[in-house]
Amino acid sequence: MASEPHLRSPGADRVRQEWNTIGENELGIDRDVAEGIVDALNDELSGLYILFNQVRKHYWLLEGAEREDLGSFLEDAADRLAETTDALAVRVHALGGVPVCGPMGIRQHAPLRIEAPHHYDVRSSLERDLDGYATLAALFRDHVEQVERLGDTATGELLRERLVVIEDDAHVLERYLAEDTLVRREALD
């Protein structure tokens, strides 16, 4: 019987490195130090996955007068979260680790709560997005200090660069959520 192209060949699923292990790295970083850095980066990766999916959900369900403008921001913000995820995952691999992926690993490292699957009003959705960004920003700041204390200035620099992106998007969300200063207070009462 001829081998069908969709069937796996023997040994096709050989594990090269088990999840939650640290191998050697070419960066000259001690394995024990790399383990702490990979653990920290996997926390960020878990949060980024959760926030990415939440932002995309809010983009998909967006309704209302500001749909175009806000939709464009959310779509671009999700792309920036994906780019940040990729950059950190590549760094985890360079450090000898395996980047977190899949529900089990994400739950193990999750710094954010996963939003319930309901369709929420826009303001509530954006408030949760802002809270996710704030949580990630605090985590990034803590981990910048941690990795630099461990002597990994390159990872610290990567986290700093990506922190700026996260803070910039959080600032835009704050502006969307701000009270309309052009409306007089008496008119609202």
Backbone as CSV, one residue per row, in Angstrom:
resi,resn,N_x,N_y,N_z,CA_x,CA_y,CA_z,C_x,C_y,C_z
1,MET,0.852,-1.173,0.000,0.000,0.000,0.000,0.894,1.231,0.000
2,ALA,0.651,2.121,-0.901,1.468,3.331,-1.030,1.203,4.268,0.139
3,SER,2.259,4.941,0.556,2.154,5.914,1.649,1.362,7.130,1.178
4,GLU,0.384,7.521,1.962,-0.407,8.704,1.611,0.281,9.945,2.157
5,PRO,0.237,11.048,1.406,0.963,12.255,1.791,0.533,12.849,3.128
6,HIS,-0.691,12.641,3.540,-1.170,13.241,4.788,-0.814,12.413,6.021
7,LEU,-0.306,11.199,5.823,0.077,10.363,6.955,1.474,10.724,7.421
8,ARG,1.689,10.627,8.707,2.984,10.969,9.287,3.979,9.840,9.058
9,SER,5.199,10.241,8.840,6.250,9.238,8.721,6.727,8.867,10.119
10,PRO,7.351,7.689,10.268,7.848,7.271,11.582,8.823,8.319,12.143
11,GLY,8.640,8.618,13.427,9.532,9.579,14.083,9.179,11.031,13.815
12,ALA,8.051,11.282,13.148,7.692,12.661,12.784,7.373,13.522,13.994
13,ASP,7.057,12.898,15.109,6.731,13.704,16.287,7.751,13.499,17.417
14,ARG,9.014,13.377,17.043,10.078,13.281,18.041,10.192,14.606,18.772
15,VAL,10.218,14.549,20.074,10.350,15.756,20.891,11.807,16.173,20.903
16,ARG,12.071,17.394,20.492,13.440,17.927,20.512,13.776,18.509,21.874
17,GLN,12.761,19.087,22.536,12.946,19.625,23.879,11.592,19.658,24.560
18,GLU,11.542,19.163,25.778,10.288,19.146,26.509,9.954,20.544,27.013
19,TRP,8.649,20.810,27.094,8.145,22.058,27.645,8.656,22.204,29.077
20,ASN,8.940,23.413,29.458,9.353,23.760,30.816,10.747,23.242,31.155
21,THR,11.583,23.071,30.139,12.981,22.712,30.360,13.858,23.778,29.716
22,ILE,15.090,23.844,30.173,16.051,24.799,29.622,17.236,24.026,29.073
23,GLY,17.521,24.290,27.811,18.687,23.679,27.188,19.837,24.672,27.167
24,GLU,20.878,24.296,26.497,22.018,25.201,26.332,21.614,26.364,25.435
25,ASN,22.324,27.468,25.585,22.080,28.605,24.703,23.411,29.125,24.204
26,GLU,23.363,29.799,23.096,24.566,30.362,22.475,24.844,31.780,22.952
27,LEU,24.058,32.263,23.912,24.184,33.636,24.379,25.183,33.790,25.513
28,GLY,25.689,32.672,26.007,26.649,32.722,27.111,25.991,32.990,28.458
29,ILE,24.695,32.728,28.539,23.965,32.930,29.799,23.839,31.585,30.496
30,ASP,24.248,31.551,31.752,24.191,30.339,32.562,22.776,29.756,32.548
31,ARG,22.695,28.437,32.516,21.405,27.754,32.411,20.463,28.119,33.559
32,ASP,20.959,28.220,34.776,20.103,28.578,35.912,19.562,30.000,35.770
33,VAL,20.398,30.902,35.279,19.964,32.288,35.050,18.932,32.309,33.917
34,ALA,19.222,31.589,32.841,18.303,31.534,31.697,16.948,30.986,32.124
35,GLU,16.943,30.037,33.037,15.685,29.451,33.501,14.785,30.518,34.144
36,GLY,15.350,31.371,34.981,14.568,32.436,35.598,14.056,33.442,34.583
37,ILE,14.886,33.751,33.596,14.490,34.715,32.555,13.392,34.126,31.675
38,VAL,13.540,32.866,31.292,12.525,32.199,30.463,11.194,32.135,31.217
39,ASP,11.246,31.839,32.503,10.030,31.789,33.304,9.325,33.149,33.287
40,ALA,10.101,34.223,33.454,9.533,35.577,33.425,8.943,35.888,32.048
41,LEU,9.679,35.571,30.995,9.187,35.853,29.641,7.934,35.041,29.318
42,ASN,7.849,33.825,29.835,6.648,33.028,29.602,5.438,33.627,30.326
43,ASP,5.667,34.316,31.453,4.575,35.059,32.087,4.057,36.131,31.131
44,GLU,4.988,36.892,30.551,4.585,37.926,29.594,3.882,37.331,28.387
45,LEU,4.431,36.247,27.864,3.818,35.613,26.693,2.389,35.170,26.989
46,SER,2.159,34.608,28.162,0.805,34.185,28.530,-0.142,35.374,28.566
47,GLY,0.304,36.452,29.194,-0.518,37.656,29.247,-0.773,38.238,27.875
48,LEU,0.244,38.214,27.021,0.088,38.733,25.660,-0.924,37.912,24.866
49,TYR,-0.881,36.575,25.002,-1.856,35.724,24.314,-3.277,36.069,24.765
50,ILE,-3.455,36.185,26.076,-4.785,36.466,26.609,-5.272,37.829,26.130
51,LEU,-4.421,38.851,26.261,-4.832,40.189,25.862,-5.066,40.272,24.352
52,PHE,-4.220,39.627,23.561,-4.414,39.612,22.106,-5.800,39.076,21.761
53,ASN,-6.154,37.939,22.329,-7.447,37.325,22.025,-8.616,38.184,22.501
54,GLN,-8.444,38.842,23.628,-9.487,39.718,24.144,-9.659,40.941,23.237
55,VAL,-8.553,41.562,22.827,-8.616,42.728,21.947,-9.239,42.346,20.601
56,ARG,-8.846,41.191,20.058,-9.440,40.748,18.788,-10.946,40.525,18.944
57,LYS,-11.339,39.909,20.045,-12.772,39.687,20.298,-13.504,41.017,20.311
58,HIS,-12.950,42.001,20.990,-13.602,43.311,21.066,-13.656,43.974,19.689
59,TYR,-12.645,43.757,18.884,-12.655,44.267,17.513,-13.781,43.617,16.710
60,TRP,-13.913,42.302,16.834,-14.931,41.581,16.074,-16.345,42.020,16.449
61,LEU,-16.560,42.317,17.722,-17.907,42.602,18.217,-18.218,44.088,18.310
62,LEU,-17.316,44.911,17.868,-17.447,46.359,18.012,-18.662,46.906,17.266
63,GLU,-19.421,47.756,17.960,-20.590,48.411,17.385,-20.583,49.864,17.835
64,GLY,-21.304,50.689,17.131,-21.493,52.066,17.579,-20.869,53.091,16.666
65,ALA,-21.008,54.339,17.088,-20.610,55.481,16.271,-19.118,55.532,15.980
66,GLU,-18.296,55.066,16.883,-16.848,55.152,16.693,-16.257,53.851,16.162
67,ARG,-17.108,53.024,15.580,-16.664,51.697,15.117,-15.454,51.762,14.199
68,GLU,-15.460,52.648,13.229,-14.347,52.718,12.267,-13.035,53.100,12.945
69,ASP,-13.056,54.209,13.680,-11.844,54.711,14.323,-11.337,53.737,15.390
70,LEU,-12.225,53.324,16.267,-11.858,52.408,17.334,-11.493,51.034,16.774
71,GLY,-12.215,50.598,15.762,-11.918,49.313,15.134,-10.531,49.297,14.529
72,SER,-10.146,50.389,13.886,-8.805,50.493,13.311,-7.742,50.415,14.405
73,PHE,-7.987,51.126,15.511,-7.030,51.065,16.626,-6.915,49.651,17.176
74,LEU,-8.045,48.997,17.444,-8.011,47.653,18.038,-7.332,46.648,17.111
75,GLU,-7.591,46.769,15.820,-6.946,45.870,14.859,-5.433,46.064,14.881
76,ASP,-4.981,47.316,14.864,-3.543,47.609,14.909,-2.936,47.212,16.256
77,ALA,-3.681,47.426,17.335,-3.190,47.060,18.671,-2.984,45.547,18.762
78,ALA,-3.909,44.784,18.211,-3.764,43.322,18.209,-2.523,42.913,17.414
79,ASP,-2.280,43.578,16.298,-1.070,43.295,15.514,0.195,43.593,16.323
80,ARG,0.182,44.692,17.068,1.351,45.029,17.894,1.548,44.011,19.014
81,LEU,0.445,43.526,19.587,0.555,42.478,20.613,1.143,41.206,20.008
82,ALA,0.724,40.856,18.790,1.263,39.667,18.115,2.756,39.836,17.828
83,GLU,3.163,41.017,17.379,4.588,41.277,17.120,5.404,41.165,18.407
84,THR,4.860,41.664,19.499,5.550,41.577,20.790,5.656,40.120,21.222
85,THR,4.585,39.361,21.027,4.596,37.933,21.353,5.691,37.219,20.566
86,ASP,5.774,37.497,19.279,6.796,36.865,18.446,8.206,37.208,18.935
87,ALA,8.444,38.470,19.230,9.780,38.897,19.662,10.186,38.214,20.971
88,LEU,9.259,38.117,21.905,9.575,37.477,23.188,9.739,35.969,23.030
89,ALA,8.912,35.344,22.179,9.020,33.897,21.963,10.367,33.544,21.328
90,VAL,10.823,34.357,20.397,12.134,34.128,19.777,13.233,34.248,20.830
91,ARG,13.095,35.200,21.737,14.098,35.377,22.802,14.097,34.172,23.750
92,VAL,12.922,33.654,24.081,12.839,32.457,24.935,13.608,31.318,24.286
93,HIS,13.403,31.137,22.995,14.113,30.070,22.280,15.621,30.306,22.302
94,ALA,16.033,31.545,22.085,17.469,31.862,22.096,18.094,31.593,23.461
95,LEU,17.303,31.723,24.511,17.790,31.471,25.873,17.789,29.982,26.223
96,GLY,17.342,29.140,25.301,17.343,27.698,25.538,16.027,27.154,26.044
97,GLY,14.990,27.975,26.029,13.692,27.541,26.523,12.707,27.250,25.418
98,VAL,11.522,26.854,25.830,10.420,26.613,24.913,9.344,27.650,25.244
99,PRO,8.971,28.483,24.268,7.957,29.508,24.544,6.617,28.892,24.912
100,VAL,5.948,29.518,25.861,4.627,29.065,26.274,3.675,29.141,25.084
101,CYS,2.843,28.132,24.971,1.786,28.130,23.962,0.778,27.089,24.392
102,GLY,-0.414,27.259,23.952,-1.464,26.313,24.307,-2.053,26.610,25.671
103,PRO,-3.269,26.154,25.879,-4.006,26.480,27.099,-3.309,26.077,28.403
104,MET,-2.679,24.914,28.432,-2.061,24.447,29.668,-0.923,25.378,30.108
105,GLY,-0.034,25.701,29.190,1.082,26.577,29.524,0.623,27.990,29.833
106,ILE,-0.368,28.468,29.103,-0.870,29.816,29.334,-1.499,29.910,30.719
107,ARG,-2.297,28.924,31.100,-2.907,28.923,32.438,-1.832,28.880,33.523
108,GLN,-0.773,28.131,33.281,0.298,27.994,34.275,0.984,29.335,34.547
109,HIS,1.088,30.174,33.530,1.825,31.428,33.646,0.938,32.673,33.633
110,ALA,-0.355,32.514,33.490,-1.259,33.633,33.221,-1.239,34.725,34.291
111,PRO,-0.841,35.947,33.900,-0.916,37.081,34.816,-2.254,37.814,34.712
112,LEU,-3.084,37.435,33.728,-4.380,38.076,33.500,-5.483,37.037,33.611
113,ARG,-6.656,37.513,34.003,-7.833,36.642,33.978,-8.394,36.637,32.567
114,ILE,-8.858,35.498,32.149,-9.475,35.384,30.836,-10.905,35.904,30.943
115,GLU,-11.245,36.818,30.041,-12.583,37.403,30.032,-13.624,36.347,29.697
116,ALA,-14.779,36.448,30.335,-15.891,35.557,30.019,-16.287,35.757,28.556
117,PRO,-16.878,34.753,27.936,-17.138,34.812,26.498,-18.315,35.685,26.083
118,HIS,-18.883,36.458,26.992,-20.050,37.279,26.677,-19.704,38.441,25.751
119,HIS,-20.734,39.034,25.174,-20.596,40.250,24.373,-20.923,41.422,25.306
120,TYR,-19.915,42.235,25.595,-20.055,43.352,26.531,-20.212,44.662,25.778
121,ASP,-20.676,45.695,26.509,-20.725,47.020,25.915,-19.290,47.497,25.664
122,VAL,-19.138,48.455,24.763,-17.810,48.904,24.331,-16.997,49.447,25.503
123,ARG,-17.592,50.299,26.335,-16.852,50.892,27.455,-16.308,49.805,28.386
124,SER,-17.125,48.838,28.762,-16.671,47.755,29.643,-15.540,46.957,28.995
125,SER,-15.677,46.703,27.711,-14.639,45.957,26.990,-13.319,46.711,27.007
126,LEU,-13.376,48.005,26.695,-12.148,48.801,26.668,-11.540,48.954,28.062
127,GLU,-12.378,49.023,29.087,-11.860,49.101,30.454,-11.084,47.830,30.805
128,ARG,-11.612,46.675,30.380,-10.887,45.423,30.637,-9.602,45.361,29.830
129,ASP,-9.639,45.876,28.592,-8.411,45.930,27.791,-7.369,46.800,28.481
130,LEU,-7.795,47.962,28.955,-6.873,48.870,29.638,-6.293,48.212,30.886
131,ASP,-7.118,47.490,31.628,-6.633,46.782,32.806,-5.595,45.727,32.408
132,GLY,-5.826,45.036,31.301,-4.855,44.049,30.816,-3.534,44.702,30.432
133,TYR,-3.620,45.829,29.743,-2.402,46.558,29.381,-1.652,47.023,30.634
134,ALA,-2.387,47.518,31.623,-1.752,47.993,32.858,-1.054,46.842,33.588
135,THR,-1.702,45.697,33.632,-1.103,44.522,34.278,0.171,44.109,33.548
136,LEU,0.116,44.073,32.223,1.304,43.706,31.449,2.418,44.730,31.608
137,ALA,2.081,46.010,31.619,3.101,47.048,31.778,3.823,46.889,33.115
138,ALA,3.071,46.635,34.179,3.688,46.433,35.493,4.584,45.196,35.485
139,LEU,4.124,44.140,34.855,4.904,42.903,34.758,6.191,43.134,33.972
140,PHE,6.092,43.835,32.843,7.271,44.143,32.036,8.283,44.940,32.863
141,ARG,7.807,45.951,33.597,8.717,46.773,34.407,9.441,45.916,35.445
142,ASP,8.696,45.065,36.141,9.304,44.180,37.139,10.349,43.273,36.496
143,HIS,10.024,42.745,35.329,10.933,41.804,34.681,12.140,42.486,34.055
144,VAL,12.005,43.747,33.662,13.183,44.494,33.203,14.207,44.533,34.334
145,GLU,13.756,44.891,35.517,14.655,44.935,36.680,15.238,43.553,36.970
146,GLN,14.397,42.533,36.936,14.855,41.169,37.245,15.922,40.696,36.271
147,VAL,15.666,40.826,34.968,16.620,40.288,33.995,17.923,41.082,33.992
148,GLU,17.839,42.369,34.216,19.069,43.161,34.265,19.868,42.854,35.523
149,ARG,19.181,42.585,36.629,19.864,42.166,37.858,20.585,40.834,37.624
150,LEU,20.023,39.996,36.745,20.636,38.709,36.416,21.715,38.837,35.340
151,GLY,21.907,40.048,34.815,22.978,40.289,33.852,22.587,40.178,32.388
152,ASP,21.291,40.060,32.089,20.836,39.938,30.699,20.291,41.284,30.215
153,THR,21.198,42.156,29.827,20.794,43.492,29.387,20.049,43.455,28.052
154,ALA,20.337,42.472,27.207,19.652,42.378,25.911,18.160,42.099,26.102
155,THR,17.823,41.172,26.996,16.408,40.911,27.268,15.772,42.121,27.934
156,GLY,16.519,42.778,28.808,16.012,44.001,29.431,15.688,45.063,28.400
157,GLU,16.553,45.208,27.415,16.321,46.188,26.344,15.095,45.803,25.510
158,LEU,14.968,44.520,25.191,13.809,44.051,24.437,12.516,44.356,25.200
159,LEU,12.510,44.063,26.489,11.319,44.321,27.291,11.014,45.817,27.365
160,ARG,12.056,46.636,27.490,11.859,48.100,27.530,11.228,48.605,26.234
161,GLU,11.760,48.131,25.103,11.209,48.548,23.800,9.739,48.167,23.685
162,ARG,9.406,46.970,24.083,8.034,46.488,23.967,7.126,47.120,25.020
163,LEU,7.679,47.491,26.158,6.925,48.195,27.189,6.416,49.528,26.657
164,VAL,7.231,50.221,25.888,6.816,51.499,25.306,5.600,51.301,24.409
165,VAL,5.583,50.239,23.636,4.450,49.945,22.752,3.193,49.688,23.584
166,ILE,3.334,48.902,24.630,2.200,48.584,25.503,1.678,49.850,26.181
167,GLU,2.591,50.680,26.687,2.173,51.919,27.345,1.500,52.876,26.362
168,ASP,2.027,52.963,25.141,1.412,53.840,24.134,-0.020,53.410,23.826
169,ASP,-0.240,52.105,23.657,-1.592,51.628,23.380,-2.510,51.830,24.591
170,ALA,-1.979,51.663,25.791,-2.771,51.917,27.002,-3.188,53.388,27.058
171,HIS,-2.286,54.262,26.675,-2.601,55.693,26.683,-3.730,56.014,25.699
172,VAL,-3.703,55.389,24.536,-4.782,55.601,23.566,-6.107,55.106,24.154
173,LEU,-6.097,53.954,24.809,-7.318,53.448,25.436,-7.819,54.407,26.508
174,GLU,-6.898,54.971,27.291,-7.294,55.958,28.308,-8.018,57.136,27.666
175,ARG,-7.520,57.567,26.526,-8.152,58.698,25.835,-9.542,58.320,25.333
176,TYR,-9.712,57.113,24.816,-11.045,56.687,24.386,-12.013,56.627,25.572
177,LEU,-11.511,56.279,26.734,-12.360,56.119,27.912,-12.562,57.407,28.706
178,ALA,-11.852,58.458,28.354,-11.940,59.712,29.105,-13.323,60.332,28.986
179,GLU,-13.671,61.089,30.015,-14.909,61.869,29.953,-14.752,62.890,28.840
180,ASP,-15.802,63.228,28.182,-15.755,64.227,27.123,-15.668,65.611,27.765
181,THR,-14.498,66.211,27.723,-14.287,67.488,28.392,-15.009,68.632,27.706
182,LEU,-15.535,68.418,26.505,-16.256,69.473,25.813,-17.717,69.556,26.248
183,VAL,-18.174,68.583,26.989,-19.543,68.591,27.485,-19.546,69.254,28.857
184,ARG,-20.366,70.287,29.003,-20.428,70.976,30.291,-21.065,70.066,31.325
185,ARG,-20.582,70.142,32.526,-21.034,69.316,33.625,-22.532,69.490,33.868
186,GLU,-23.023,70.744,33.797,-24.447,71.004,34.054,-25.328,70.256,33.061
187,ALA,-24.846,70.119,31.843,-25.644,69.451,30.812,-25.846,67.975,31.130
188,LEU,-24.922,67.399,31.899,-25.027,65.981,32.231,-25.926,65.726,33.419
189,ASP,-26.116,66.714,34.253,-26.908,66.530,35.487,-28.377,66.587,35.271
